[in-house]
Amino acid sequence: MATNDPAPVILIDDDADLLKATRQTLELAGFAVSAFSMAREALAGLDAGFAGVVVSDIRMPEIDGLQLFDHIVEVDPDIPVILVTGHGDIAMAVKAIKDGAYDFITKP
């Protein structure tokens, strides 16, 4: 990635409106965003050595954000993952951070 290339972000959220709004916000901030409504779709294109960050909702159908995080760690434990939830749970946040998540934030 050249220094002028926008930093890549893989964004996953099953809430279509929130996905669109977050994508627009990140793109306006200069990031190159690949947005997905399902974790399985995001995992299909994620390889070891991905030079960006993954931002994922936690509560999603099929594969939730915590399961996605576990899959990403198997692919490449150095990929930073930020987990986002509208359902703040301190125990879940502590576990995610202890397991290596870069950050755990709640939706407004």
Gaussian input, Z-matrix of N, CA and C with variables (Angstrom, degrees):
# hf/3-21g

backbone

0 1
 N
 C     1     B1
 C     2     B2     1     A1
 N     3     B3     2     A2     1     D1
 C     4     B4     3     A3     2     D2
 C     5     B5     4     A4     3     D3
 N     6     B6     5     A5     4     D4
 C     7     B7     6     A6     5     D5
 C     8     B8     7     A7     6     D6
 N     9     B9     8     A8     7     D7
 C    10    B10     9     A9     8     D8
 C    11    B11    10    A10     9     D9
 N    12    B12    11    A11    10    D10
 C    13    B13    12    A12    11    D11
 C    14    B14    13    A13    12    D12
 N    15    B15    14    A14    13    D13
 C    16    B16    15    A15    14    D14
 C    17    B17    16    A16    15    D15
 N    18    B18    17    A17    16    D16
 C    19    B19    18    A18    17    D17
 C    20    B20    19    A19    18    D18
 N    21    B21    20    A20    19    D19
 C    22    B22    21    A21    20    D20
 C    23    B23    22    A22    21    D21
 N    24    B24    23    A23    22    D22
 C    25    B25    24    A24    23    D23
 C    26    B26    25    A25    24    D24
 N    27    B27    26    A26    25    D25
 C    28    B28    27    A27    26    D26
 C    29    B29    28    A28    27    D27
 N    30    B30    29    A29    28    D28
 C    31    B31    30    A30    29    D29
 C    32    B32    31    A31    30    D30
 N    33    B33    32    A32    31    D31
 C    34    B34    33    A33    32    D32
 C    35    B35    34    A34    33    D33
 N    36    B36    35    A35    34    D34
 C    37    B37    36    A36    35    D35
 C    38    B38    37    A37    36    D36
 N    39    B39    38    A38    37    D37
 C    40    B40    39    A39    38    D38
 C    41    B41    40    A40    39    D39
 N    42    B42    41    A41    40    D40
 C    43    B43    42    A42    41    D41
 C    44    B44    43    A43    42    D42
 N    45    B45    44    A44    43    D43
 C    46    B46    45    A45    44    D44
 C    47    B47    46    A46    45    D45
 N    48    B48    47    A47    46    D46
 C    49    B49    48    A48    47    D47
 C    50    B50    49    A49    48    D48
 N    51    B51    50    A50    49    D49
 C    52    B52    51    A51    50    D50
 C    53    B53    52    A52    51    D51
 N    54    B54    53    A53    52    D52
 C    55    B55    54    A54    53    D53
 C    56    B56    55    A55    54    D54
 N    57    B57    56    A56    55    D55
 C    58    B58    57    A57    56    D56
 C    59    B59    58    A58    57    D57
 N    60    B60    59    A59    58    D58
 C    61    B61    60    A60    59    D59
 C    62    B62    61    A61    60    D60
 N    63    B63    62    A62    61    D61
 C    64    B64    63    A63    62    D62
 C    65    B65    64    A64    63    D63
 N    66    B66    65    A65    64    D64
 C    67    B67    66    A66    65    D65
 C    68    B68    67    A67    66    D66
 N    69    B69    68    A68    67    D67
 C    70    B70    69    A69    68    D68
 C    71    B71    70    A70    69    D69
 N    72    B72    71    A71    70    D70
 C    73    B73    72    A72    71    D71
 C    74    B74    73    A73    72    D72
 N    75    B75    74    A74    73    D73
 C    76    B76    75    A75    74    D74
 C    77    B77    76    A76    75    D75
 N    78    B78    77    A77    76    D76
 C    79    B79    78    A78    77    D77
 C    80    B80    79    A79    78    D78
 N    81    B81    80    A80    79    D79
 C    82    B82    81    A81    80    D80
 C    83    B83    82    A82    81    D81
 N    84    B84    83    A83    82    D82
 C    85    B85    84    A84    83    D83
 C    86    B86    85    A85    84    D84
 N    87    B87    86    A86    85    D85
 C    88    B88    87    A87    86    D86
 C    89    B89    88    A88    87    D87
 N    90    B90    89    A89    88    D88
 C    91    B91    90    A90    89    D89
 C    92    B92    91    A91    90    D90
 N    93    B93    92    A92    91    D91
 C    94    B94    93    A93    92    D92
 C    95    B95    94    A94    93    D93
 N    96    B96    95    A95    94    D94
 C    97    B97    96    A96    95    D95
 C    98    B98    97    A97    96    D96
 N    99    B99    98    A98    97    D97
 C   100   B100    99    A99    98    D98
 C   101   B101   100   A100    99    D99
 N   102   B102   101   A101   100   D100
 C   103   B103   102   A102   101   D101
 C   104   B104   103   A103   102   D102
 N   105   B105   104   A104   103   D103
 C   106   B106   105   A105   104   D104
 C   107   B107   106   A106   105   D105
 N   108   B108   107   A107   106   D106
 C   109   B109   108   A108   107   D107
 C   110   B110   109   A109   108   D108
 N   111   B111   110   A110   109   D109
 C   112   B112   111   A111   110   D110
 C   113   B113   112   A112   111   D111
 N   114   B114   113   A113   112   D112
 C   115   B115   114   A114   113   D113
 C   116   B116   115   A115   114   D114
 N   117   B117   116   A116   115   D115
 C   118   B118   117   A117   116   D116
 C   119   B119   118   A118   117   D117
 N   120   B120   119   A119   118   D118
 C   121   B121   120   A120   119   D119
 C   122   B122   121   A121   120   D120
 N   123   B123   122   A122   121   D121
 C   124   B124   123   A123   122   D122
 C   125   B125   124   A124   123   D123
 N   126   B126   125   A125   124   D124
 C   127   B127   126   A126   125   D125
 C   128   B128   127   A127   126   D126
 N   129   B129   128   A128   127   D127
 C   130   B130   129   A129   128   D128
 C   131   B131   130   A130   129   D129
 N   132   B132   131   A131   130   D130
 C   133   B133   132   A132   131   D131
 C   134   B134   133   A133   132   D132
 N   135   B135   134   A134   133   D133
 C   136   B136   135   A135   134   D134
 C   137   B137   136   A136   135   D135
 N   138   B138   137   A137   136   D136
 C   139   B139   138   A138   137   D137
 C   140   B140   139   A139   138   D138
 N   141   B141   140   A140   139   D139
 C   142   B142   141   A141   140   D140
 C   143   B143   142   A142   141   D141
 N   144   B144   143   A143   142   D142
 C   145   B145   144   A144   143   D143
 C   146   B146   145   A145   144   D144
 N   147   B147   146   A146   145   D145
 C   148   B148   147   A147   146   D146
 C   149   B149   148   A148   147   D147
 N   150   B150   149   A149   148   D148
 C   151   B151   150   A150   149   D149
 C   152   B152   151   A151   150   D150
 N   153   B153   152   A152   151   D151
 C   154   B154   153   A153   152   D152
 C   155   B155   154   A154   153   D153
 N   156   B156   155   A155   154   D154
 C   157   B157   156   A156   155   D155
 C   158   B158   157   A157   156   D156
 N   159   B159   158   A158   157   D157
 C   160   B160   159   A159   158   D158
 C   161   B161   160   A160   159   D159
 N   162   B162   161   A161   160   D160
 C   163   B163   162   A162   161   D161
 C   164   B164   163   A163   162   D162
 N   165   B165   164   A164   163   D163
 C   166   B166   165   A165   164   D164
 C   167   B167   166   A166   165   D165
 N   168   B168   167   A167   166   D166
 C   169   B169   168   A168   167   D167
 C   170   B170   169   A169   168   D168
 N   171   B171   170   A170   169   D169
 C   172   B172   171   A171   170   D170
 C   173   B173   172   A172   171   D171
 N   174   B174   173   A173   172   D172
 C   175   B175   174   A174   173   D173
 C   176   B176   175   A175   174   D174
 N   177   B177   176   A176   175   D175
 C   178   B178   177   A177   176   D176
 C   179   B179   178   A178   177   D177
 N   180   B180   179   A179   178   D178
 C   181   B181   180   A180   179   D179
 C   182   B182   181   A181   180   D180
 N   183   B183   182   A182   181   D181
 C   184   B184   183   A183   182   D182
 C   185   B185   184   A184   183   D183
 N   186   B186   185   A185   184   D184
 C   187   B187   186   A186   185   D185
 C   188   B188   187   A187   186   D186
 N   189   B189   188   A188   187   D187
 C   190   B190   189   A189   188   D188
 C   191   B191   190   A190   189   D189
 N   192   B192   191   A191   190   D190
 C   193   B193   192   A192   191   D191
 C   194   B194   193   A193   192   D192
 N   195   B195   194   A194   193   D193
 C   196   B196   195   A195   194   D194
 C   197   B197   196   A196   195   D195
 N   198   B198   197   A197   196   D196
 C   199   B199   198   A198   197   D197
 C   200   B200   199   A199   198   D198
 N   201   B201   200   A200   199   D199
 C   202   B202   201   A201   200   D200
 C   203   B203   202   A202   201   D201
 N   204   B204   203   A203   202   D202
 C   205   B205   204   A204   203   D203
 C   206   B206   205   A205   204   D204
 N   207   B207   206   A206   205   D205
 C   208   B208   207   A207   206   D206
 C   209   B209   208   A208   207   D207
 N   210   B210   209   A209   208   D208
 C   211   B211   210   A210   209   D209
 C   212   B212   211   A211   210   D210
 N   213   B213   212   A212   211   D211
 C   214   B214   213   A213   212   D212
 C   215   B215   214   A214   213   D213
 N   216   B216   215   A215   214   D214
 C   217   B217   216   A216   215   D215
 C   218   B218   217   A217   216   D216
 N   219   B219   218   A218   217   D217
 C   220   B220   219   A219   218   D218
 C   221   B221   220   A220   219   D219
 N   222   B222   221   A221   220   D220
 C   223   B223   222   A222   221   D221
 C   224   B224   223   A223   222   D222
 N   225   B225   224   A224   223   D223
 C   226   B226   225   A225   224   D224
 C   227   B227   226   A226   225   D225
 N   228   B228   227   A227   226   D226
 C   229   B229   228   A228   227   D227
 C   230   B230   229   A229   228   D228
 N   231   B231   230   A230   229   D229
 C   232   B232   231   A231   230   D230
 C   233   B233   232   A232   231   D231
 N   234   B234   233   A233   232   D232
 C   235   B235   234   A234   233   D233
 C   236   B236   235   A235   234   D234
 N   237   B237   236   A236   235   D235
 C   238   B238   237   A237   236   D236
 C   239   B239   238   A238   237   D237
 N   240   B240   239   A239   238   D238
 C   241   B241   240   A240   239   D239
 C   242   B242   241   A241   240   D240
 N   243   B243   242   A242   241   D241
 C   244   B244   243   A243   242   D242
 C   245   B245   244   A244   243   D243
 N   246   B246   245   A245   244   D244
 C   247   B247   246   A246   245   D245
 C   248   B248   247   A247   246   D246
 N   249   B249   248   A248   247   D247
 C   250   B250   249   A249   248   D248
 C   251   B251   250   A250   249   D249
 N   252   B252   251   A251   250   D250
 C   253   B253   252   A252   251   D251
 C   254   B254   253   A253   252   D252
 N   255   B255   254   A254   253   D253
 C   256   B256   255   A255   254   D254
 C   257   B257   256   A256   255   D255
 N   258   B258   257   A257   256   D256
 C   259   B259   258   A258   257   D257
 C   260   B260   259   A259   258   D258
 N   261   B261   260   A260   259   D259
 C   262   B262   261   A261   260   D260
 C   263   B263   262   A262   261   D261
 N   264   B264   263   A263   262   D262
 C   265   B265   264   A264   263   D263
 C   266   B266   265   A265   264   D264
 N   267   B267   266   A266   265   D265
 C   268   B268   267   A267   266   D266
 C   269   B269   268   A268   267   D267
 N   270   B270   269   A269   268   D268
 C   271   B271   270   A270   269   D269
 C   272   B272   271   A271   270   D270
 N   273   B273   272   A272   271   D271
 C   274   B274   273   A273   272   D272
 C   275   B275   274   A274   273   D273
 N   276   B276   275   A275   274   D274
 C   277   B277   276   A276   275   D275
 C   278   B278   277   A277   276   D276
 N   279   B279   278   A278   277   D277
 C   280   B280   279   A279   278   D278
 C   281   B281   280   A280   279   D279
 N   282   B282   281   A281   280   D280
 C   283   B283   282   A282   281   D281
 C   284   B284   283   A283   282   D282
 N   285   B285   284   A284   283   D283
 C   286   B286   285   A285   284   D284
 C   287   B287   286   A286   285   D285
 N   288   B288   287   A287   286   D286
 C   289   B289   288   A288   287   D287
 C   290   B290   289   A289   288   D288
 N   291   B291   290   A290   289   D289
 C   292   B292   291   A291   290   D290
 C   293   B293   292   A292   291   D291
 N   294   B294   293   A293   292   D292
 C   295   B295   294   A294   293   D293
 C   296   B296   295   A295   294   D294
 N   297   B297   296   A296   295   D295
 C   298   B298   297   A297   296   D296
 C   299   B299   298   A298   297   D297
 N   300   B300   299   A299   298   D298
 C   301   B301   300   A300   299   D299
 C   302   B302   301   A301   300   D300
 N   303   B303   302   A302   301   D301
 C   304   B304   303   A303   302   D302
 C   305   B305   304   A304   303   D303
 N   306   B306   305   A305   304   D304
 C   307   B307   306   A306   305   D305
 C   308   B308   307   A307   306   D306
 N   309   B309   308   A308   307   D307
 C   310   B310   309   A309   308   D308
 C   311   B311   310   A310   309   D309
 N   312   B312   311   A311   310   D310
 C   313   B313   312   A312   311   D311
 C   314   B314   313   A313   312   D312
 N   315   B315   314   A314   313   D313
 C   316   B316   315   A315   314   D314
 C   317   B317   316   A316   315   D315
 N   318   B318   317   A317   316   D316
 C   319   B319   318   A318   317   D317
 C   320   B320   319   A319   318   D318
 N   321   B321   320   A320   319   D319
 C   322   B322   321   A321   320   D320
 C   323   B323   322   A322   321   D321

   B1=1.4419
   B2=1.5236
   B3=1.3130
   B4=1.4549
   B5=1.5205
   B6=1.3213
   B7=1.4585
   B8=1.5285
   B9=1.3223
   B10=1.4580
   B11=1.5212
   B12=1.3335
   B13=1.4640
   B14=1.5160
   B15=1.3284
   B16=1.4668
   B17=1.5270
   B18=1.3139
   B19=1.4614
   B20=1.5275
   B21=1.3378
   B22=1.4637
   B23=1.5332
   B24=1.3180
   B25=1.4665
   B26=1.5197
   B27=1.3218
   B28=1.4601
   B29=1.5216
   B30=1.3151
   B31=1.4611
   B32=1.5162
   B33=1.3410
   B34=1.4609
   B35=1.5206
   B36=1.3337
   B37=1.4676
   B38=1.5128
   B39=1.3224
   B40=1.4611
   B41=1.5281
   B42=1.3215
   B43=1.4648
   B44=1.5337
   B45=1.3288
   B46=1.4706
   B47=1.5264
   B48=1.3307
   B49=1.4683
   B50=1.5224
   B51=1.3180
   B52=1.4608
   B53=1.5267
   B54=1.3216
   B55=1.4547
   B56=1.5321
   B57=1.3232
   B58=1.4640
   B59=1.5335
   B60=1.3197
   B61=1.4664
   B62=1.5270
   B63=1.3224
   B64=1.4628
   B65=1.5187
   B66=1.3305
   B67=1.4687
   B68=1.5292
   B69=1.3218
   B70=1.4677
   B71=1.5257
   B72=1.3220
   B73=1.4634
   B74=1.5207
   B75=1.3243
   B76=1.4639
   B77=1.5230
   B78=1.3343
   B79=1.4687
   B80=1.5296
   B81=1.3182
   B82=1.4685
   B83=1.5306
   B84=1.3298
   B85=1.4649
   B86=1.5329
   B87=1.3367
   B88=1.4570
   B89=1.5135
   B90=1.3216
   B91=1.4637
   B92=1.5248
   B93=1.3251
   B94=1.4679
   B95=1.5253
   B96=1.3243
   B97=1.4592
   B98=1.5233
   B99=1.3265
   B100=1.4660
   B101=1.5127
   B102=1.3316
   B103=1.4640
   B104=1.5239
   B105=1.3287
   B106=1.4573
   B107=1.5261
   B108=1.3239
   B109=1.4630
   B110=1.5276
   B111=1.3229
   B112=1.4628
   B113=1.5332
   B114=1.3110
   B115=1.4634
   B116=1.5210
   B117=1.3179
   B118=1.4730
   B119=1.5399
   B120=1.3276
   B121=1.4734
   B122=1.5239
   B123=1.3137
   B124=1.4641
   B125=1.5260
   B126=1.3123
   B127=1.4670
   B128=1.5209
   B129=1.3138
   B130=1.4633
   B131=1.5299
   B132=1.3083
   B133=1.4583
   B134=1.5170
   B135=1.3114
   B136=1.4626
   B137=1.5220
   B138=1.3166
   B139=1.4582
   B140=1.5202
   B141=1.3281
   B142=1.4610
   B143=1.5214
   B144=1.2947
   B145=1.4515
   B146=1.5146
   B147=1.3488
   B148=1.4630
   B149=1.5226
   B150=1.3275
   B151=1.4596
   B152=1.5136
   B153=1.3133
   B154=1.4525
   B155=1.5077
   B156=1.3201
   B157=1.4571
   B158=1.5255
   B159=1.3203
   B160=1.4614
   B161=1.5194
   B162=1.3345
   B163=1.4667
   B164=1.5186
   B165=1.3396
   B166=1.4592
   B167=1.5199
   B168=1.3275
   B169=1.4562
   B170=1.5270
   B171=1.3227
   B172=1.4641
   B173=1.5192
   B174=1.3064
   B175=1.4664
   B176=1.5191
   B177=1.3413
   B178=1.4606
   B179=1.5257
   B180=1.3380
   B181=1.4621
   B182=1.5363
   B183=1.3079
   B184=1.4668
   B185=1.5177
   B186=1.3157
   B187=1.4676
   B188=1.5270
   B189=1.3338
   B190=1.4674
   B191=1.5304
   B192=1.3144
   B193=1.4544
   B194=1.5177
   B195=1.3342
   B196=1.4625
   B197=1.5252
   B198=1.3225
   B199=1.4710
   B200=1.5375
   B201=1.3265
   B202=1.4645
   B203=1.5232
   B204=1.3271
   B205=1.4627
   B206=1.5307
   B207=1.3293
   B208=1.4651
   B209=1.5276
   B210=1.3375
   B211=1.4736
   B212=1.5325
   B213=1.3208
   B214=1.4699
   B215=1.5241
   B216=1.3277
   B217=1.4651
   B218=1.5270
   B219=1.3355
   B220=1.4665
   B221=1.5236
   B222=1.3420
   B223=1.4694
   B224=1.5266
   B225=1.3374
   B226=1.4614
   B227=1.5285
   B228=1.3287
   B229=1.4688
   B230=1.5232
   B231=1.3207
   B232=1.4619
   B233=1.5291
   B234=1.3270
   B235=1.4691
   B236=1.5241
   B237=1.3397
   B238=1.4610
   B239=1.5294
   B240=1.3257
   B241=1.4595
   B242=1.5181
   B243=1.3248
   B244=1.4596
   B245=1.5146
   B246=1.3200
   B247=1.4610
   B248=1.5229
   B249=1.3265
   B250=1.4688
   B251=1.5190
   B252=1.3254
   B253=1.4537
   B254=1.5197
   B255=1.2896
   B256=1.4563
   B257=1.5148
   B258=1.3204
   B259=1.4684
   B260=1.5187
   B261=1.3506
   B262=1.4553
   B263=1.5160
   B264=1.2920
   B265=1.4530
   B266=1.5214
   B267=1.3156
   B268=1.4616
   B269=1.5293
   B270=1.3145
   B271=1.4647
   B272=1.5288
   B273=1.3436
   B274=1.4674
   B275=1.5216
   B276=1.3300
   B277=1.4614
   B278=1.5276
   B279=1.3113
   B280=1.4613
   B281=1.5245
   B282=1.3229
   B283=1.4712
   B284=1.5264
   B285=1.3471
   B286=1.4642
   B287=1.5280
   B288=1.3075
   B289=1.4701
   B290=1.5388
   B291=1.3176
   B292=1.4713
   B293=1.5238
   B294=1.3435
   B295=1.4701
   B296=1.5189
   B297=1.3411
   B298=1.4613
   B299=1.5097
   B300=1.3322
   B301=1.4713
   B302=1.5268
   B303=1.3162
   B304=1.4590
   B305=1.5286
   B306=1.3440
   B307=1.4614
   B308=1.5196
   B309=1.2930
   B310=1.4625
   B311=1.5134
   B312=1.3380
   B313=1.4624
   B314=1.5197
   B315=1.3356
   B316=1.4568
   B317=1.5237
   B318=1.3281
   B319=1.4572
   B320=1.5249
   B321=1.3208
   B322=1.4664
   B323=1.5247
   A1=108.79
   A2=118.06
   A3=122.58
   A4=109.61
   A5=116.90
   A6=120.28
   A7=112.82
   A8=118.47
   A9=120.81
   A10=113.41
   A11=117.26
   A12=120.39
   A13=109.13
   A14=116.66
   A15=118.37
   A16=110.69
   A17=116.20
   A18=121.07
   A19=109.31
   A20=117.18
   A21=119.80
   A22=112.71
   A23=114.34
   A24=122.07
   A25=107.55
   A26=116.05
   A27=120.92
   A28=105.65
   A29=115.45
   A30=122.69
   A31=109.22
   A32=116.81
   A33=120.60
   A34=109.51
   A35=115.74
   A36=121.93
   A37=108.16
   A38=116.93
   A39=119.91
   A40=112.76
   A41=117.93
   A42=122.28
   A43=107.21
   A44=116.74
   A45=121.90
   A46=112.75
   A47=117.42
   A48=119.83
   A49=111.49
   A50=116.22
   A51=119.82
   A52=110.69
   A53=116.99
   A54=121.22
   A55=110.57
   A56=115.81
   A57=120.52
   A58=110.97
   A59=117.05
   A60=120.82
   A61=111.78
   A62=116.43
   A63=120.13
   A64=110.57
   A65=116.17
   A66=120.02
   A67=110.37
   A68=116.84
   A69=120.49
   A70=111.21
   A71=116.57
   A72=120.57
   A73=111.33
   A74=116.22
   A75=119.75
   A76=112.34
   A77=116.69
   A78=119.79
   A79=110.79
   A80=117.32
   A81=120.24
   A82=111.32
   A83=115.70
   A84=120.58
   A85=111.78
   A86=117.23
   A87=120.60
   A88=116.45
   A89=117.59
   A90=120.62
   A91=110.79
   A92=115.73
   A93=122.44
   A94=106.45
   A95=116.56
   A96=121.29
   A97=111.79
   A98=115.11
   A99=122.48
   A100=105.14
   A101=116.97
   A102=121.36
   A103=110.95
   A104=115.47
   A105=122.44
   A106=109.64
   A107=115.47
   A108=119.72
   A109=111.78
   A110=117.29
   A111=121.98
   A112=109.33
   A113=116.08
   A114=120.75
   A115=111.94
   A116=116.61
   A117=120.75
   A118=110.48
   A119=117.04
   A120=121.39
   A121=110.72
   A122=116.01
   A123=120.43
   A124=110.94
   A125=116.60
   A126=120.43
   A127=112.46
   A128=116.69
   A129=120.97
   A130=112.12
   A131=117.22
   A132=120.26
   A133=114.62
   A134=117.27
   A135=121.00
   A136=110.58
   A137=116.24
   A138=121.88
   A139=110.57
   A140=115.79
   A141=120.73
   A142=108.34
   A143=116.34
   A144=120.44
   A145=114.10
   A146=118.05
   A147=120.77
   A148=108.22
   A149=116.11
   A150=121.39
   A151=113.53
   A152=117.35
   A153=120.14
   A154=111.25
   A155=114.21
   A156=121.76
   A157=109.10
   A158=115.78
   A159=121.83
   A160=107.81
   A161=115.86
   A162=122.05
   A163=106.37
   A164=116.26
   A165=119.50
   A166=112.94
   A167=114.04
   A168=120.76
   A169=106.79
   A170=116.82
   A171=119.73
   A172=111.29
   A173=117.35
   A174=119.90
   A175=110.34
   A176=114.23
   A177=121.81
   A178=108.35
   A179=117.28
   A180=119.60
   A181=111.70
   A182=115.80
   A183=124.62
   A184=111.71
   A185=117.55
   A186=122.18
   A187=107.24
   A188=117.39
   A189=118.25
   A190=109.40
   A191=116.07
   A192=120.75
   A193=114.18
   A194=116.94
   A195=119.51
   A196=111.14
   A197=116.53
   A198=119.91
   A199=109.81
   A200=115.99
   A201=120.62
   A202=109.97
   A203=116.03
   A204=120.68
   A205=110.59
   A206=117.34
   A207=120.82
   A208=111.53
   A209=117.44
   A210=121.39
   A211=110.54
   A212=116.51
   A213=120.39
   A214=110.30
   A215=117.21
   A216=120.61
   A217=110.29
   A218=117.20
   A219=120.24
   A220=111.44
   A221=116.83
   A222=121.49
   A223=110.37
   A224=116.00
   A225=121.69
   A226=108.26
   A227=117.44
   A228=119.97
   A229=113.77
   A230=118.12
   A231=120.86
   A232=113.56
   A233=118.22
   A234=120.40
   A235=108.34
   A236=117.43
   A237=118.71
   A238=111.21
   A239=115.35
   A240=121.72
   A241=108.42
   A242=115.81
   A243=122.35
   A244=106.95
   A245=116.44
   A246=121.91
   A247=109.27
   A248=115.06
   A249=121.64
   A250=108.36
   A251=115.96
   A252=118.89
   A253=111.77
   A254=115.09
   A255=121.70
   A256=110.57
   A257=115.81
   A258=121.98
   A259=107.90
   A260=116.39
   A261=120.87
   A262=112.07
   A263=116.28
   A264=123.57
   A265=106.35
   A266=116.74
   A267=121.23
   A268=111.36
   A269=117.79
   A270=120.55
   A271=110.78
   A272=116.09
   A273=120.37
   A274=110.38
   A275=116.79
   A276=121.04
   A277=110.90
   A278=116.90
   A279=120.94
   A280=110.25
   A281=117.05
   A282=120.60
   A283=110.85
   A284=116.90
   A285=120.18
   A286=111.28
   A287=116.97
   A288=120.55
   A289=109.91
   A290=117.17
   A291=119.90
   A292=111.55
   A293=115.96
   A294=120.21
   A295=112.46
   A296=116.89
   A297=119.61
   A298=116.43
   A299=118.20
   A300=118.96
   A301=108.34
   A302=116.47
   A303=121.25
   A304=110.53
   A305=115.79
   A306=120.13
   A307=109.19
   A308=115.55
   A309=123.76
   A310=105.34
   A311=116.71
   A312=119.73
   A313=110.52
   A314=115.23
   A315=119.69
   A316=109.28
   A317=114.45
   A318=120.36
   A319=108.11
   A320=116.53
   A321=118.89
   A322=111.95
   D1=119.43
   D2=177.13
   D3=-68.71
   D4=157.86
   D5=-175.52
   D6=-63.91
   D7=-23.19
   D8=179.50
   D9=-89.77
   D10=-7.44
   D11=178.92
   D12=-73.20
   D13=140.74
   D14=177.23
   D15=-67.45
   D16=144.42
   D17=179.45
   D18=-67.46
   D19=132.75
   D20=-178.70
   D21=-78.93
   D22=140.95
   D23=176.28
   D24=-131.74
   D25=128.99
   D26=169.51
   D27=-99.56
   D28=121.60
   D29=-175.44
   D30=-116.17
   D31=128.31
   D32=-179.11
   D33=-130.34
   D34=124.47
   D35=175.31
   D36=-158.96
   D37=134.25
   D38=-179.14
   D39=-83.29
   D40=-5.96
   D41=175.60
   D42=-87.74
   D43=105.82
   D44=-173.01
   D45=-58.10
   D46=-41.49
   D47=-178.84
   D48=-67.41
   D49=-42.50
   D50=179.45
   D51=-68.47
   D52=-37.78
   D53=177.17
   D54=-59.98
   D55=-46.43
   D56=-179.47
   D57=-63.94
   D58=-45.66
   D59=-178.51
   D60=-65.17
   D61=-42.59
   D62=179.96
   D63=-67.17
   D64=-40.54
   D65=177.93
   D66=-60.03
   D67=-47.37
   D68=-179.73
   D69=-61.06
   D70=-42.46
   D71=179.73
   D72=-62.18
   D73=-45.43
   D74=179.65
   D75=-66.61
   D76=-39.54
   D77=178.48
   D78=-65.75
   D79=-39.31
   D80=177.34
   D81=-64.90
   D82=-27.41
   D83=177.57
   D84=-82.18
   D85=-2.60
   D86=175.08
   D87=101.04
   D88=10.24
   D89=179.27
   D90=-91.04
   D91=152.23
   D92=173.71
   D93=-95.49
   D94=107.41
   D95=-171.17
   D96=-104.68
   D97=130.48
   D98=168.67
   D99=-109.47
   D100=114.33
   D101=-174.44
   D102=-105.73
   D103=139.48
   D104=-179.00
   D105=-137.18
   D106=145.49
   D107=177.34
   D108=-94.58
   D109=-9.81
   D110=-179.32
   D111=-133.66
   D112=138.81
   D113=-179.90
   D114=-61.34
   D115=-37.85
   D116=-178.46
   D117=-58.22
   D118=-39.86
   D119=178.84
   D120=-63.58
   D121=-41.98
   D122=-178.99
   D123=-66.67
   D124=-41.73
   D125=-179.14
   D126=-63.10
   D127=-31.52
   D128=-177.88
   D129=-59.76
   D130=-30.83
   D131=-177.59
   D132=-106.40
   D133=9.02
   D134=-176.14
   D135=-98.13
   D136=121.21
   D137=-179.11
   D138=-117.69
   D139=159.42
   D140=173.17
   D141=-57.25
   D142=142.26
   D143=179.86
   D144=86.54
   D145=5.44
   D146=176.67
   D147=-53.67
   D148=126.98
   D149=-172.03
   D150=-94.43
   D151=26.23
   D152=-179.08
   D153=-130.49
   D154=-154.78
   D155=-178.89
   D156=-126.81
   D157=149.73
   D158=175.42
   D159=-108.32
   D160=128.92
   D161=176.29
   D162=-118.89
   D163=118.82
   D164=-174.08
   D165=-134.41
   D166=138.48
   D167=168.29
   D168=-64.71
   D169=157.14
   D170=178.61
   D171=-93.23
   D172=-49.53
   D173=-175.52
   D174=-88.02
   D175=102.01
   D176=179.21
   D177=-141.21
   D178=156.71
   D179=177.68
   D180=-71.33
   D181=163.38
   D182=179.45
   D183=63.83
   D184=-84.83
   D185=179.02
   D186=-109.71
   D187=117.62
   D188=179.27
   D189=-84.30
   D190=175.12
   D191=-175.52
   D192=-62.02
   D193=-34.70
   D194=179.05
   D195=-70.39
   D196=-39.23
   D197=175.96
   D198=-66.11
   D199=-40.74
   D200=176.71
   D201=-58.52
   D202=-45.73
   D203=178.61
   D204=-56.46
   D205=-45.27
   D206=178.24
   D207=-59.54
   D208=-41.63
   D209=178.21
   D210=-64.04
   D211=-41.68
   D212=-179.35
   D213=-63.95
   D214=-41.65
   D215=178.45
   D216=-60.79
   D217=-36.14
   D218=177.02
   D219=-66.77
   D220=-37.14
   D221=179.58
   D222=-71.02
   D223=-48.76
   D224=-177.96
   D225=-164.30
   D226=106.38
   D227=-177.46
   D228=-67.52
   D229=-9.00
   D230=-179.61
   D231=-90.13
   D232=-4.63
   D233=178.26
   D234=-75.00
   D235=121.88
   D236=178.66
   D237=-71.35
   D238=134.89
   D239=-179.38
   D240=-125.27
   D241=127.20
   D242=174.36
   D243=-109.85
   D244=122.46
   D245=179.84
   D246=-100.27
   D247=136.31
   D248=-175.93
   D249=-125.28
   D250=138.36
   D251=178.10
   D252=-145.18
   D253=149.88
   D254=172.86
   D255=-93.91
   D256=-0.03
   D257=-176.90
   D258=-124.20
   D259=78.96
   D260=-176.62
   D261=-57.11
   D262=130.06
   D263=-179.31
   D264=-141.98
   D265=108.67
   D266=-174.37
   D267=-60.71
   D268=-43.02
   D269=-179.80
   D270=-61.70
   D271=-41.01
   D272=178.77
   D273=-65.06
   D274=-41.61
   D275=-179.97
   D276=-63.85
   D277=-45.15
   D278=179.86
   D279=-61.25
   D280=-45.05
   D281=179.57
   D282=-61.74
   D283=-45.23
   D284=-179.14
   D285=-60.58
   D286=-44.24
   D287=-179.60
   D288=-67.16
   D289=-43.20
   D290=177.79
   D291=-61.42
   D292=-33.61
   D293=-179.93
   D294=-78.11
   D295=-7.41
   D296=174.84
   D297=114.30
   D298=4.20
   D299=176.43
   D300=-61.11
   D301=143.85
   D302=-179.46
   D303=-68.14
   D304=-40.54
   D305=179.30
   D306=-160.21
   D307=162.52
   D308=179.12
   D309=-137.87
   D310=114.03
   D311=-177.20
   D312=-125.99
   D313=154.85
   D314=178.28
   D315=-100.28
   D316=147.77
   D317=176.21
   D318=-73.70
   D319=148.48
   D320=178.67
   D321=-68.02

